[in-house]
Amino acid sequence: MIVPRVPALDPAARTALSDNGAVVLTGLPNSADSLPVAASLLFGTALRELFPHRTRRSVDGGVVGLHADSFDVVVDIGGKTVRRRHPDEDHVLVLLASQAPRGGESFVLDAHEFTDSLDAELRDFLRGTDVDLYGRWAQTRGLPATPRVGRHIEFTRTGRRITRRTDGVAALHRDPRTEHVTAMLSRFDAEVERVQRDLPRIRLTEGDLLVLDNYRCWHGRDAHEGARTVHIQTVRTDDA
């Protein structure tokens, strides 16, 4: 998928994001403070929730495969329940703070189009089977063990489609169809790996800000040598 590059202050940026599901914004300061600025420019009064930004620095990092940003984190701060991440964040903003000397190219996939191209059995599985979206993360990412039940493809109450992709998905606890679900998840992983190999690569420059419709597009990056740093922020808008 080819992602257009548009100056952040250009009104065409909103249209580019809506039409393509992804856009690279240019011209903002190379700072984490540019994330909420970009969100305001793109979504205006439709912006409803802005989750805490996070900085990711990797050294000699391996491949980050295609995924949609998704996490379910609720914490208690001074006796008040605060949601720090949401399973259905509908947009993600990624600002490249420092590029690795070699590698680290990004790639983006239109997940709606891709999953619609799969065979009928896989399509029916993605649309019709409940899974635990984070079942494999409990021991590796510190996620609470409460199952998060959902399907790979769902729709909001206003009809907006969500096509999910998480490496933490697993069969539901004691699901009598566990063997079948596990086999279908393996088939799905293989199809994603196949399409990932041939996607166009995007060489971001420092300060570029990649914005994605998190319901429609999956993203990832290639392995890299040296250090690479990004600032990330997820949001929810009226459309979520």
N, C-alpha and C positions, 0 to 999 in steps of 0.2 A: 504494500500500500504506500502510495506517495503522499507525504504530508506537506501541505503548503506552508510557506514561511511568510508571515505577515507582521508588519510593525504593530506593536501592542496598542498604539494610540489610533490606529486605523480602524474606523467603524466596520470595515469589511472583515475584521477578525471574528466577530460574532457569527457572521454568515459562513465563513470558512469552517469554523468549528461545527456548526449545525449541519452543513452539507457533507463534510468529510468525516466527522467524528473525532478529528484530531487536528491540531494546528501547532506550529512552532511560532511563538511570539518573540520578537526581537526589539531591541531598543530600550529595555528597562535596565536599571542598575543591577549589577551582579551581586545581589544581596537577597537573603531570605525575606526581607521586608517587601520584595517585589511580588511575592506570592499573593498576599491579600489584595494588593493593588491590582494585579492582573485579574483576580477573581471578581473584583468590583467592576472593572472595565468590561468584562465579558458578560456578567450576569446582572449587574445593577441591582434593582430592588427585588429581583427574583432570588437573590442569594439568601438562604435561610440559616444554614449552619456552616461554620468554619472551624474545622478541627485543628488541634495544635500541630504546628509544623514539626517536622522531624528531619534531622540531618543524617545522611548515610555516607560514610567514608569507607572505601574498600581499597585494599592494597593487593595487587596481583589477584584480582577477583575472577572467579569462574563465571560461566554463562548464567545469566538470570533468564529463565525461560518465560514464554508467553504467560501472562497472568492479568487478571483484573485486580486492582487494589481492593482489599476486603479484609476486615478484621472486626471483632466484637469485643470491645474493651470498655467496661464500666468500672469506675473506681469511686471510693469514698474519700472525699476531701473535706475534713473538718465537720463530719457528720452529714454532708450533703452528697447525694449521688450525682456523679458527673460522668457523662459519656465522652470518652476520648477518641473512640473510633466507632464506626457504624458499619454493619454488614452491607448496607446498600448505599454507600457513598456514591453519588452519581457523576462526579467529575474529580479528576486528579490532576494536579499541577506539579511538574518536575523541573526544577531549575538546575542547570549544570553549573556548579560553582567552580570546579576545576576538572579539566579533562586529563585522562591518562595519557602518557607519552605514546602508547601504542594500544590499539584495540578500544573496546568500550562503545562501539557503535550501537545505536538504538534501532529497534524495529517495532512496527505496529501492524496489527491485523484487524480487519473488520470482522468481528466475531459473529455477528448476525449472518453475514454472507457466508462465512466459512461453515458454520454449523448447519446452515440450510443446505449446503452442498454434500453433506455426509449421507451415508446410506440410511434407508428408512428405519432399520433397527436401532441405529445409534441416535437418530433424531428422536424417535419415540422414547428412548431411554432418557435423553437429556431433558425432554419436556415432561415426562410422566413419572419419573422415579424420585422419591424422596431420598436424600442422602444427608449425612452429617458433614456440613461444609468445612468444619475444622477438626474433625475427629482424630486426625493424625498429628495435630499440633500440640496436643496436651502435654506431651513429654519433651517437646523440643523448643517450644516458644513460650512456655509459661502460661498458656491460655487456660482459663478455668475449664473444668471438665464437663460443664453443662453442654449437652449436644445442641447444635444449631441446625435445625432441620430446614431443608429447602431443596429446590431443584435447580439444575444448571440453567434452565431457561424458564423464566417466570415473567409476569406482567404486573405493573403497578395498577392501582385501582383506576387510574386515568388511562390505562391502556399502553403505557410505555413499556417496552420490552427490556428485560435484563438478561444478558447472556454471561454467566459467571465462569470464572476459571480460577481455581485455587489448588495449590499443591497439597493442601491439608485435607482434601475431601476423602471420606471413607463411607463404607456401608453403615447403616444405622445399627446400634447395639442390638444384638440378637435378632436381626432381620432374617427371616427364614430364607430370603433370597440372597444372602450374603455372597455366596459363591458366584452367582450370576452377576451381581452388582460389581464385584471385584473384577471379574472378567471384562465387563463393559468399560469400567474405568481404565483398565489397561489398554483396551482398544482405542479409547478416546485419547489417552496419552500418546499413543503411537501416531495417531492422525495429527495431533498438534505438533509433535516433533517433526513429522514429515513436512508440514507446511512451513514451519519456522525456518527450515534450512534455506528456503528459496525466497524469503521476503527481502525487499529492498532495504538496505542499511541507511541509517541517518547519522551523519557525523555532526553532532551538535558542537557548537563553539561555546566557549565560556560566556555565561550570561544568557544563553538561549533558554527559553522556557517552553517545554513541551506540555500541552494541555490536551487531555483526552476525555471524551465521553466514556466514563467508566462502565456504563451499561452496554455500550456497543463495541468498544475497542479494547483489545488486549495489547500489552506492550512487554518488552524485555530488552536485554542488551547482551552484546557479545562479551566474551572474556577480555580481560585487559591486563597489561603489565604496568606496574607502578601504581600510584595513588590516584583515585578518582573520587570526587565529592559531589553529592547532589543534595538539594533542599526539596522536600516533598510536602505538599499539603493537599488534603482531601476536603471536599465540600459537599453539601447537599443544597439543591435549589428547589424552587416550587415544583418543578417537574418530577422530583423524587416522591 
